[in-house]
Amino acid sequence: MKVFPLFIVASVATGSGLSAQVAPKGAAATQTSAAVKPAVAARGDDEKALTALLDAFTKAFNAGDADAAAATYTETALVVDEQGERIEGRDAIREQYAASFAGTKGSTIAIRVDSLRFLGPETALEEGRTTIKPASGAAPEHTRFTAVYVKVGGRWLQSAVRDEVSHDLAPHDRLKELEWLVGDWVNESQDAVVSTTCKWAKDGHFLDREFTMKTKGQPVLSGTQRIGWDPLKKQFKTWIFDSEGGHGEGYWTRNGNHWVIKVEGVRQDGLPASATNIVTRLGKDRIGWQSVDRTLGGAAIDGIDEFIVVRKPPEVGK
């Protein structure tokens, strides 16, 4: 393990999040219970009706009721998701909800309404943001939406909804996806015991981790890692520094239930090193970790088979 200390750091300092497929495509931006901002005082009754519509949709979504959720749309409604996929007609929307609810039971939706304007006696335009939280505890999904409402037979319904990925989250809000890493962790093997502590940086915009590796009860390596959001690449980025003078950095990409972290760096002796680390969150208190495609000094070296990192239990008396 001493031969490649840079990626011992990575092995205990990288985290994961479960991919959150939490809403039917194109419908993630559908509205929830929220106080609708009045645009024209004289439209008080219509505002109340729109609030009731949002309440009905919220109740249906959180209950996993595809029929009731689809009933808040017009027969010819159009939904466009953040990838540009179109879903046309109430029946197709119902089918999409049914498929999504079947795979993401217990997900809940919340919304922040930014504006509501009445474009005529039977048309309204709303803009806002949605957050869908999966029951599994995986990362919430944030989107922005624009919705058109029409009044049909005296009843307000959703006529068109368009979703967009929300890119205006603060770094702290993005890192909440990895907040479960905060705490103390340990992985034990025949070679060494590696202990890691993770906490929020004082500014709240980074996660800071410290690690110590011991063999035969004696410290042999320590280091630090910082995790943050790169607004240019729109990915999580990690910076790694070990006590022997090695350092590296890498970018994270989500792949289903895994995080794939491409790391490059240099050891204290000047040899370049690289690896692809694959991290899988196995529950609240367990992580699967492995390392493949490893190189040192430009030559391939053996990978590391998957092993388990566990959260330390609280100490007695604390």
N, C-alpha and C positions, 0 to 999 in steps of 0.2 A: 504493500500500500504506500510505502514511502517513495516509490519510484515516480509517482505522479500526483503530488500533493495538491496541485491546482484543482484537480477534479474530484479529490476527496472533499474539498470545499464545496464544489458544486453538488456533490452527492447528498449533502445534508442541508444544503442551503437553497435548493430550488423547491418550488411549490406547485400546486396544481389546482384546477377548478374543473368541475364537471360541465360539459357542454349543456347549455340550457335551451333545449328545444321545447319552449313552454307555451307556444300559442300557435293557432293556425296561421299559416302565412297570409299576410295581407290583412289579418284581422287583429293582429297584436295592437294596433293603434285604435281599436274600438273603445268607446268611452266607458267610464266607470262613474260611480257615485262621486260627485264633487259639486261644489257650489258654483253654479254657472254665473259668470260675471255679466251683469246686465249691460246691454248696449243702449237700449232705449227704454226709458222708464215706463212708457205706455205699453210695453209688451210684457208686462208682468205675468199675465196668464200663460203666454207662450213660454216664458222662461221657466215657470213652474212645471209646465208640461215636458220641457226638455230635461229638467232635473229628474222628473219621474221616469223618463225614458232611460236616462243614464243609470238610475237606481235599478231598473228592471234588468238592464243588461248586466250590471255588476252582479246582481243576485244569480242570474243564469250562468254567467261565466264561472263564478266561484263554486257553484253547485255542479259544474260540469254538464249542464243541460243544453245540448246543442240545439234542440228544437226551440227552446225559449230564447236563446241568444239570437238565432236566425230570425225569430219573429220581430226583432227590433229593426230589421231591414225591409226595404221595399222589395217587391217581387223582382224588379229588374236592377237591383243594387249592384254597384261595382266596387270591388276592393282591389287595391294595388299594394303589394307588400314592398319592403325595403329593397328587395332584389329586382323589382319591376314585374313580378309575376301577377297576372290578372285573374281574379275570380269573379265571374259574372253570374248574377242571378241568386235569389234566395236559396234555392235548392243546393247549388254548388257551395254556397257559403255554409249551409247547414252540414253538408258532408265534410267540409274541411274542419269545422269545429268538432264534429264527432270523432274524426281521426285524431285530432290533436288532444282532446280531452281523454281519449282512451290511453294515450301514451304519457300524459303528464297529469295524472290525477292529483288533486289537491293544490294546484297552482292558483294563485290569486292575482288580481289585477288592481292597480291603483292609477289615478291620473291627476295631473295638474293642468287645469284649463287656463290657457294664456289669454284667449280672446274669444268673444262671440259677437257676431254681427248678423243682423237681419237684413237680407237682401231684397225682401219683398214680403207680402203678407203670408206667403206659404213657403218661404225659403230662408235658410239660415246657414251661416258658415262659421265653423269653430276650428280653432287651432290650439294645440296643447302637447303634452308629453305623457307617456305611459310608462309604467314600471310593472313588469310581470315577475312575480317571485315564485320559483318552483318549490314544491313541498319538500324536495330532497335537500334543500339548503344550498343548492348550487347558485352560481352567480345570477342576479336579476338581469332581465333583458330590458334595456332602455330604448325607447323610440320616440320620435316626434310624429305628429299626425296632423292632417287637415281633413275635416269631415264636412260634408254637405248634408243638411237635413231638409226634408220636404214634408209638407202637411198633406196627408192623403185621407180623404173622408173625415177630416177634422182631427186626425191623429198624426203627431210628428213621428217620422221614421228616418233611419239612416239611408241615404241615397247613394253616397259615394264616400269612400274613405281611402286615403293614401298615407302609407307609412314611410318614414325615413329613419335611418340609424341616427341616433343622437350623438353628435360629436362635441357637444359643449360641456361635458362633464368635467369637473375639477379633478386634478390628479388624485386627491384623497378619495373621491367618490369612485373612481375607477379601481383603486387599490382595495376597496372593500371586497372585491371579488376574491382577494387573497387574504382577507383578514383572519380567516380560520388558521393561518399559519402562526398567529401570535400565540406565544406560550413556549414551553420547554419540550424538547423532543430528544429521542435517543435511538441509535441503532447499534446493536451489538453483534459482533462476529468473532470468529476464532482469532482474527488478526488484531482487532482494535475495538474500542468503545468510543463512539463519536456523540458528543452532547451538543445540542444547538438551542439557543435562546433567540426568539424573535420578538421584536416590539416595534411600535410606531416610532418614527423619528419625531423630534420635538415639533417640527413644522407640520407634521401630519401628511406630508406629500410623498414620503418614502417609507418602506419597511426596512428596518435594520436588523441584521442577524449576526450573531457571534457564535463561533464553534470552537470546540477543543477536542482533539483526538488523543487518546491515551492507549499505550500498549503496556501490558503488565503493570497497570496502575500508574504509569508515569506519563506526564504530558509530553508529546513528541511534535505536535503541530497545532497551531491555532490560527484563527483568521476572522475576517469580517466580510459581510456581503451587504450590498444595498440594492433594493428592488424599487424601480420606479416606472413611470409611463413615459415613453418616447412619443411626443406629439407629431414628429415628422414621419416616422415609420408606422405610427399607430399600433405599437406593440409594447408589451412589457419588456423592460431591459434590466439586466443584472450586471453589477460590477463586483468583482471578487478580488480580495487581497489576502495572502497568507503570510504567516510569521517568518517564512524563509525568504521572502522577497518576491515571490511569484505573484502574478496578477493576471486577470482576464476579464472578459465581458461577453455577454451573449444575449440573444433575442428569443422570445417565447412565441410559439404558435400553438393554438388549440387544434387538436385532432380528435374529435369525438370526446371520449371520456379521459383523454390524455393531454398533457402538455409536452410539446417537443421543444427542447431548449438547445439551440446551436451555440456552443461556447468556443471561443478562441482566446489564447493567452500566451504567456511566456513564463518559464520557470526562472528561478534565481540565477541559474547557470547560463541563461540565454537561449535555451532550447525552446522553440515554439511548440505549443501543444493545442490540440483541438479535440472536441468530442461532441456527440449528440446524446443528450440526456433525456430520457423518457420518464415522465413522472405521472403516476396515476393515483388519484385520491380514492382510497378504498373505504372511506367512512370518515366519521368525525375525528377519529384518533389514530388513523393508520394511513401510511403512504407507501405505494410501491415505487421503487426507483431502480433504473438500470441505465447503463451507459454503453453506447455502440459507436462504431465508426471513429474510434479513438486513434490519434496519431501523436507521436512525440519526435521532434526533430525531423519531421517530414516522413517518418516511417510508421507503418501501421503497428499498433500494439493490441494486446488482448482487450476485449470488452469486459464489462462487469455484468454478471447475471443479476436478474431482479432480486432485490432483498426488501425487507420491510422496515420502515421507520415508524416508531410509535410515540405517542404523546406521553410524557411522564405523568404519573398520577400525583395529585397534591401531596405535599409532605404532611405527616401527622402533626396536628396542632396548628396548622395554618388554615 
